Amino acid sequence: MLAHIDAFARGIIRDAGAVLLRGFRAPDLVVEYKSRTDLVTNIDRESERLIFDALRREFPGHVIIAEEGSRAEEGDDYVWYVDPLDGTNNFAHGIACFCVSIGVYSRREGRMAAGFVYDPFHDELFHALHGSGSFLNGAPIRISTTDAVDISIVATGFPYNKKETANNNSREFCSVMPEVQGVRRFGSAALDLCSVACGRIDGYWERQLKPWDCAAGAIIAEEAGGRVTRYDGSNFDPEYPEVLATNGRIHERMMTLLRV
């Protein structure tokens, strides 16, 4: 089954990426607001329809949970978490940092089974199956070997409701920022996790995530040799809105810094 999932997902995610590219910086892009800072575009919805309809045809017995509301909630073992356009705010502003993210969770085994993240602007397809390693456009990838926080580049993100809640990552950011070489804010959780996986950055943390934001990237980071947990070191769960992903060497120190 995983081989079938792998082949199918790698095809459909590229098809969805083509939808994103056609809409990127297009004059007819339609932007709507779900909240003051949370955007959705007509391209999010077009990409989601393409993926959802294809999954329903190919895997009618699987559960599908997609960001913009498409659902197939009666199913057996596998749960597909679909983000048809991760980095919508970037996309809507013409910033070339966005992707399609598809994660597959196995209820039977209680863990992520597969992950696929495609950045169509740079034509980078990250993918992983449990126990098989992580790949970028078919070539194996590995996490960095940086072994000290003070020479690490890390990334993070902030919630849409950051003005309305005290749990907005400001305390954690102020704790981490002076201790590391640099903090980056790219605006795509899925790509942040993939950047940990391929060693471009050494760590990433964020709260108030949805499962479609982090499910795929988490297994890609893990299969590349990284460590992915909650802030307290307990097991990652895509349904729990918190993730800390690192190359493993700086993980304990990052956990300490996030304990604020």
NUFI-403093 format. One record per atom (N, C-alpha, C): x, y, z. Coordinates in steps of 0.05 Angstrom, whole numbers, padded with zeros to 5 digits, always signed. Example, Ala and Ser with C-alpha at 12.3 -4.5 7.8 and 13.67 -1.06 7.14 Angstrom:
+00264-00114+00156;+00246-00090+00156;+00264-00066+00156;+00257-00045+00142;+00273-00021+00143;+00258+00001+00157;
//
This chain:
+00016-00024+00000;+00000+00000+00000;+00017+00025+00000;+00039+00026+00016;+00055+00050+00017;+00068+00056-00009;+00076+00035-00024;+00087+00040-00051;+00067+00053-00069;+00042+00045-00067;+00021+00057-00083;+00016+00086-00074;+00015+00090-00048;+00012+00117-00038;+00034+00135-00047;+00059+00125-00046;+00082+00141-00054;+00081+00150-00083;+00076+00131-00101;+00075+00137-00129;+00052+00156-00136;+00029+00151-00124;+00006+00169-00129;+00010+00197-00119;+00019+00199-00094;+00022+00225-00081;+00043+00242-00095;+00065+00230-00104;+00085+00245-00118;+00075+00256-00145;+00056+00242-00157;+00044+00252-00182;+00024+00274-00177;+00006+00270-00158;-00015+00289-00154;-00005+00315-00141;+00017+00313-00125;+00027+00338-00113;+00041+00356-00134;+00052+00343-00154;+00063+00359-00176;+00041+00372-00192;+00019+00358-00196;-00004+00370-00210;-00015+00394-00195;-00017+00391-00169;-00026+00413-00152;-00006+00437-00153;+00020+00430-00153;+00040+00451-00155;+00038+00467-00181;+00030+00453-00203;+00026+00467-00228;+00003+00487-00226;-00018+00480-00211;-00040+00499-00206;-00030+00523-00192;-00013+00520-00171;-00002+00542-00156;+00014+00560-00174;+00031+00548-00191;+00048+00565-00208;+00031+00581-00228;+00010+00570-00238;-00007+00585-00257;-00020+00609-00244;-00026+00606-00218;-00039+00628-00203;-00020+00648-00190;+00006+00641-00188;+00024+00658-00174;+00030+00684-00189;+00025+00706-00175;+00028+00733-00187;+00010+00738-00211;-00011+00723-00212;-00030+00725-00235;-00049+00749-00230;-00056+00764-00250;-00074+00787-00247;-00102+00780-00237;-00110+00755-00242;-00137+00748-00234;-00138+00732-00207;-00116+00733-00192;-00116+00721-00165;-00137+00734-00147;-00153+00717-00134;-00174+00727-00116;-00166+00721-00088;-00164+00741-00071;-00156+00738-00043;-00180+00745-00025;-00186+00727-00006;-00206+00731+00013;-00194+00729+00041;-00208+00739+00061;-00198+00738+00089;-00216+00720+00106;-00204+00699+00117;-00218+00683+00136;-00219+00696+00164;-00198+00713+00169;-00197+00729+00193;-00179+00753+00185;-00173+00770+00205;-00158+00794+00199;-00131+00788+00186;-00119+00766+00193;-00092+00760+00182;-00090+00733+00168;-00112+00718+00167;-00113+00691+00155;-00126+00693+00127;-00110+00689+00106;-00120+00692+00079;-00127+00665+00066;-00143+00666+00046;-00148+00644+00028;-00151+00655+00000;-00142+00640-00020;-00144+00649-00048;-00160+00628-00064;-00168+00637-00088;-00181+00618-00106;-00162+00595-00114;-00136+00600-00112;-00117+00579-00119;-00115+00558-00097;-00117+00566-00072;-00119+00546-00050;-00142+00526-00056;-00165+00538-00063;-00188+00521-00067;-00186+00504-00092;-00175+00514-00114;-00171+00499-00138;-00152+00475-00133;-00130+00481-00119;-00111+00460-00113;-00123+00438-00095;-00139+00447-00075;-00152+00428-00057;-00172+00410-00072;-00187+00422-00090;-00207+00406-00105;-00193+00385-00122;-00171+00392-00134;-00156+00373-00151;-00146+00350-00134;-00134+00356-00111;-00123+00334-00094;-00145+00317-00082;-00165+00331-00071;-00187+00316-00057;-00201+00297-00076;-00209+00307-00099;-00223+00291-00119;-00206+00267-00128;-00180+00271-00132;-00163+00250-00140;-00160+00229-00118;-00157+00238-00093;-00155+00219-00071;-00180+00202-00067;-00203+00215-00070;-00229+00201-00067;-00231+00179-00088;-00222+00184-00112;-00223+00164-00133;-00203+00141-00128;-00179+00148-00120;-00157+00129-00118;-00158+00113-00092;-00166+00126-00070;-00166+00113-00043;-00194+00118-00030;-00215+00107-00040;-00242+00112-00029;-00245+00104+00000;-00228+00087+00011;-00231+00078+00039;-00214+00094+00058;-00201+00115+00049;-00183+00130+00066;-00196+00156+00076;-00188+00165+00100;-00197+00190+00111;-00181+00213+00098;-00194+00235+00092;-00181+00258+00081;-00189+00283+00097;-00169+00298+00106;-00174+00323+00121;-00157+00345+00108;-00171+00364+00095;-00157+00385+00080;-00163+00412+00093;-00144+00431+00089;-00146+00456+00104;-00171+00472+00098;-00179+00473+00073;-00201+00491+00065;-00228+00478+00068;-00230+00456+00082;-00255+00444+00090;-00264+00419+00076;-00249+00409+00056;-00256+00384+00043;-00251+00361+00063;-00271+00344+00066;-00269+00323+00086;-00281+00296+00074;-00267+00274+00081;-00278+00248+00078;-00271+00234+00104;-00290+00233+00123;-00283+00226+00151;-00289+00197+00158;-00301+00182+00140;-00306+00154+00145;-00285+00138+00130;-00268+00123+00144;-00248+00108+00131;-00233+00089+00149;-00213+00076+00138;-00200+00055+00154;-00173+00066+00165;-00151+00053+00158;-00126+00059+00171;-00115+00086+00165;-00113+00094+00140;-00098+00117+00132;-00114+00143+00133;-00100+00164+00143;-00111+00191+00143;-00093+00210+00127;-00104+00223+00107;-00089+00242+00091;-00093+00270+00101;-00072+00284+00108;-00073+00312+00116;-00063+00329+00093;-00080+00346+00082;-00074+00360+00057;-00074+00390+00062;-00052+00403+00056;-00050+00432+00055;-00046+00439+00026;-00067+00449+00012;-00064+00453-00017;-00046+00477-00024;-00041+00495-00004;-00024+00518-00008;-00014+00527+00019;+00009+00517+00027;+00021+00526+00053;+00038+00550+00047;+00034+00571+00061;+00047+00597+00055;+00029+00615+00039;+00003+00614+00045;-00016+00630+00029;-00011+00660+00031;-00003+00670+00055;+00003+00698+00057;+00026+00706+00039;+00047+00689+00038;+00069+00694+00020;+00059+00695-00009;+00044+00674-00016;+00033+00671-00043;+00017+00696-00051;-00001+00705-00034;-00018+00728-00040;-00003+00753-00044;+00021+00755-00032;+00037+00779-00034;+00059+00776-00055;+00059+00754-00070;+00079+00750-00091;+00106+00742-00081;+00107+00731-00057;+00132+00722-00045;+00136+00692-00051;+00158+00685-00063;+00162+00657-00073;+00171+00638-00052;+00155+00635-00031;+00160+00615-00010;+00133+00603-00003;+00126+00581-00017;+00100+00568-00013;+00102+00540-00024;+00083+00523-00017;+00085+00495-00025;+00058+00481-00023;+00057+00456-00032;+00035+00438-00027;+00046+00417-00008;+00030+00410+00012;+00039+00391+00033;+00018+00369+00036;+00027+00344+00035;+00009+00321+00038;+00022+00301+00057;+00010+00297+00080;+00020+00277+00100;+00000+00254+00102;+00011+00230+00107;-00006+00206+00110;+00000+00193+00137;-00020+00191+00153;-00018+00180+00180;-00030+00153+00181;-00017+00134+00195;-00028+00107+00199;-00040+00105+00226;-00066+00101+00228;-00079+00097+00254;-00070+00071+00266;-00067+00051+00250;-00060+00024+00260;-00033+00025+00274;-00014+00039+00263;+00013+00040+00274;+00017+00064+00292;-00001+00083+00293;+00001+00106+00310;+00024+00125+00304;+00029+00129+00278;+00051+00146+00270;+00047+00155+00241;+00063+00175+00233;+00063+00183+00206;+00075+00161+00188;+00062+00157+00165;+00071+00136+00147;+00086+00147+00123;+00078+00171+00115;+00090+00183+00091;+00086+00213+00091;+00104+00227+00077;+00102+00256+00075;+00112+00265+00048;+00098+00286+00037;+00105+00297+00011;+00102+00327+00012;+00122+00342+00005;+00121+00371+00004;+00133+00380-00022;+00118+00396-00037;+00128+00405-00063;+00128+00435-00065;+00152+00446-00070;+00155+00475-00075;+00157+00478-00105;+00135+00486-00118;+00135+00487-00147;+00152+00510-00159;+00156+00532-00145;+00171+00554-00155;+00200+00546-00159;+00211+00530-00141;+00239+00520-00143;+00240+00491-00152;+00217+00480-00159;+00216+00452-00168;+00230+00433-00149;+00223+00434-00124;+00235+00417-00103;+00213+00400-00091;+00216+00374-00095;+00197+00355-00083;+00211+00339-00061;+00203+00344-00036;+00213+00329-00013;+00193+00306-00008;+00204+00282-00001;+00186+00261+00005;+00199+00240+00023;+00183+00225+00038;+00193+00205+00056;+00172+00184+00061;+00180+00159+00064;+00164+00138+00075;+00177+00128+00101;+00160+00119+00119;+00171+00110+00145;+00192+00088+00141;+00215+00092+00152;+00236+00072+00151;+00252+00071+00126;+00248+00090+00108;+00261+00090+00082;+00278+00114+00076;+00281+00132+00094;+00297+00156+00090;+00281+00178+00076;+00294+00201+00073;+00282+00225+00061;+00297+00233+00036;+00282+00245+00017;+00293+00251-00009;+00284+00278-00019;+00301+00290-00034;+00295+00315-00049;+00300+00310-00078;+00278+00311-00094;+00279+00304-00122;+00294+00278-00128;+00289+00258-00110;+00300+00232-00114;+00327+00227-00101;+00340+00248-00091;+00367+00244-00079;+00364+00245-00049;+00379+00227-00035;+00377+00226-00005;+00385+00252+00007;+00372+00260+00029;+00380+00284+00044;+00384+00277+00073;+00400+00294+00087;+00407+00289+00115;+00407+00316+00129;+00402+00315+00155;+00402+00338+00173;+00431+00349+00176;+00433+00373+00187;+00460+00385+00190;+00475+00372+00213;+00501+00379+00215;+00518+00368+00236;+00525+00389+00256;+00512+00412+00255;+00517+00434+00275;+00511+00423+00303;+00530+00427+00321;+00527+00415+00347;+00525+00435+00370;+00522+00461+00364;+00519+00481+00385;+00498+00501+00377;+00482+00509+00396;+00460+00527+00390;+00471+00554+00381;+00493+00563+00393;+00502+00590+00386;+00513+00594+00358;+00517+00572+00343;+00524+00574+00315;+00502+00563+00297;+00478+00561+00308;+00455+00549+00294;+00438+00571+00281;+00427+00564+00257;+00405+00579+00245;+00380+00564+00249;+00360+00577+00261;+00335+00564+00267;+00312+00581+00255;+00289+00569+00253;+00266+00582+00242;+00242+00579+00261;+00223+00597+00258;+00198+00595+00274;+00175+00608+00259;+00152+00609+00271;+00129+00622+00260;+00112+00633+00282;+00092+00649+00275;+00074+00661+00295;+00045+00656+00287;+00027+00654+00306;-00001+00648+00300;-00015+00671+00287;-00037+00665+00273;-00053+00686+00260;-00065+00705+00281;-00072+00694+00305;-00085+00710+00325;-00066+00721+00345;-00042+00728+00336;-00020+00737+00354;-00027+00762+00370;-00045+00778+00360;-00053+00802+00374;-00073+00796+00396;-00088+00774+00394;-00109+00768+00413;-00101+00749+00435;-00077+00736+00432;-00070+00716+00452;-00041+00721+00462;-00037+00715+00488;-00011+00717+00500;+00007+00693+00491;-00006+00672+00482;+00008+00648+00473;+00016+00651+00443;+00032+00672+00438;+00037+00680+00410;+00066+00677+00402;+00082+00662+00418;+00110+00656+00411;+00129+00679+00418;+00119+00701+00429;+00137+00723+00435;+00157+00716+00457;+00148+00702+00478;+00166+00694+00499;+00187+00675+00489;+00179+00655+00474;+00198+00635+00464;+00218+00648+00445;+00208+00666+00428;+00226+00680+00409;+00247+00696+00424;+00238+00710+00445;+00257+00727+00460;+00277+00710+00475;+00270+00685+00482;+00288+00667+00496;+00308+00655+00477;+00300+00648+00453;+00317+00634+00434;+00335+00654+00419;+00324+00677+00411;+00338+00695+00393;+00366+00703+00401;+00371+00710+00427;+00398+00719+00434;+00418+00695+00435;+00408+00671+00436;+00426+00648+00440;+00435+00634+00414;+00423+00642+00392;+00429+00628+00366;+00443+00647+00347;+00454+00636+00326;+00466+00653+00306;+00446+00670+00291;+00422+00658+00286;+00401+00673+00272;+00375+00659+00273;+00353+00674+00272;+00326+00664+00270;+00314+00673+00244;+00302+00654+00230;+00288+00660+00205;+00258+00656+00208;+00243+00672+00192;+00214+00669+00192;+00205+00668+00163;+00202+00643+00152;+00197+00640+00124;+00168+00640+00116;+00150+00632+00135;+00122+00633+00130;+00109+00608+00119;+00124+00585+00120;+00113+00560+00112;+00124+00538+00131;+00107+00528+00148;+00116+00507+00167;+00126+00482+00153;+00113+00475+00131;+00122+00451+00117;+00150+00454+00105;+00155+00477+00093;+00182+00482+00082;+00203+00486+00104;+00195+00497+00127;+00214+00499+00150;+00223+00471+00158;+00204+00453+00160;+00211+00425+00169;+00229+00412+00148;+00223+00417+00122;+00240+00405+00101;+00268+00418+00101;+00269+00443+00109;+00295+00456+00111;+00312+00444+00133;+00299+00436+00155;+00313+00421+00176;+00323+00394+00164;+00306+00381+00149;+00312+00355+00138;+00337+00355+00120;+00339+00376+00104;+00362+00377+00085;+00385+00393+00094;+00384+00402+00120;+00407+00415+00132;+00411+00444+00126;+00391+00457+00114;+00392+00485+00108;+00390+00502+00134;+00374+00492+00153;+00372+00503+00179;+00376+00481+00199;+00381+00488+00224;+00388+00469+00245;+00364+00462+00263;+00344+00479+00263;+00321+00474+00280;+00298+00491+00273;+00274+00484+00283;+00250+00498+00278;+00230+00492+00301;+00216+00513+00310;+00195+00509+00330;+00171+00526+00323;+00148+00516+00331;+00123+00532+00327;+00100+00519+00342;+00082+00537+00352;+00057+00528+00364;+00033+00536+00347;+00010+00527+00356;-00016+00533+00343;-00016+00525+00314;-00004+00503+00308;-00004+00492+00281;-00028+00473+00277;-00036+00469+00253;-00056+00449+00246;-00042+00425+00235;-00055+00401+00235;-00041+00377+00226;-00032+00379+00197;-00047+00393+00180;-00039+00394+00152;-00014+00412+00149;-00008+00429+00169;+00016+00446+00168;+00041+00430+00171;+00040+00410+00189;+00065+00398+00199;+00067+00368+00195;+00046+00354+00187;+00046+00325+00186;+00067+00315+00166;+00067+00325+00142;+00085+00316+00121;+00114+00323+00128;+00118+00348+00135;+00145+00357+00141;+00158+00343+00165;+00142+00335+00184;+00152+00321+00208;+00165+00295+00201;+00152+00278+00184;+00164+00252+00178;+00188+00256+00159;+00187+00277+00142;+00210+00282+00125;+00235+00290+00142;+00230+00306+00162;+00253+00314+00180;+00263+00289+00196;+00245+00273+00206;+00253+00249+00222;+00268+00230+00204;+00258+00224+00181;+00271+00204+00164;+00298+00214+00153;+00303+00240+00154;+00329+00251+00147;+00349+00250+00170;+00340+00239+00193;+00358+00237+00216;+00352+00257+00238;+00331+00273+00234;+00325+00294+00254;+00309+00283+00277;+00305+00300+00297;+00288+00293+00320;+00265+00312+00320;+00241+00301+00322;+00216+00317+00320;+00199+00310+00344;+00193+00329+00361;+00178+00324+00386;+00160+00348+00392;+00146+00347+00414;+00134+00371+00426;+00156+00386+00440;+00150+00409+00451;+00170+00425+00465;+00182+00411+00489;+00167+00393+00502;+00177+00380+00525;+00191+00353+00519;+00194+00347+00494;+00208+00323+00486;+00190+00299+00482;+00164+00302+00488;+00146+00279+00484;+00140+00275+00454;+00128+00253+00447;+00125+00245+00419;+00109+00265+00403;+00118+00270+00379;+00103+00286+00360;+00076+00274+00354;+00056+00290+00352;+00029+00282+00344;+00018+00303+00326;+00011+00296+00301;+00001+00317+00283;-00024+00332+00293;-00039+00319+00311;-00063+00331+00321;-00058+00349+00345;-00033+00349+00355;-00025+00366+00378;-00011+00390+00366;-00020+00415+00372;-00011+00438+00357;+00016+00450+00367;+00037+00433+00366;+00063+00442+00375;+00085+00424+00364;+00106+00436+00354;+00128+00420+00343;+00155+00433+00347;+00174+00417+00355;+00202+00425+00356;+00217+00404+00339;+00230+00413+00318;+00246+00396+00300;+00274+00406+00299;+00294+00389+00303;+00322+00397+00301;+00338+00374+00289;+00364+00380+00286;+00382+00359+00277;+00389+00339+00299;+00377+00342+00322;+00381+00324+00345;+00404+00334+00363;+00424+00345+00352;+00448+00354+00368;+00441+00378+00385;+00423+00395+00376;+00416+00419+00392;+00388+00416+00405;+00377+00393+00404;+00349+00389+00413;+00345+00395+00442;+00362+00384+00459;+00359+00388+00488;+00362+00417+00496;+00381+00431+00483;+00385+00459+00489;+00361+00475+00480;+00350+00469+00457;+00326+00483+00447;+00302+00478+00465;+00300+00454+00475;+00278+00448+00494;+00281+00466+00519;+00305+00469+00529;+00309+00486+00552;+00302+00515+00546;+00310+00525+00523;+00304+00553+00516;+00274+00558+00512;+00259+00537+00504;+00230+00540+00500;+00214+00537+00526;+00228+00530+00547;+00214+00526+00573;+00212+00553+00587;+00195+00571+00577;+00193+00598+00588;+00163+00604+00594;
//
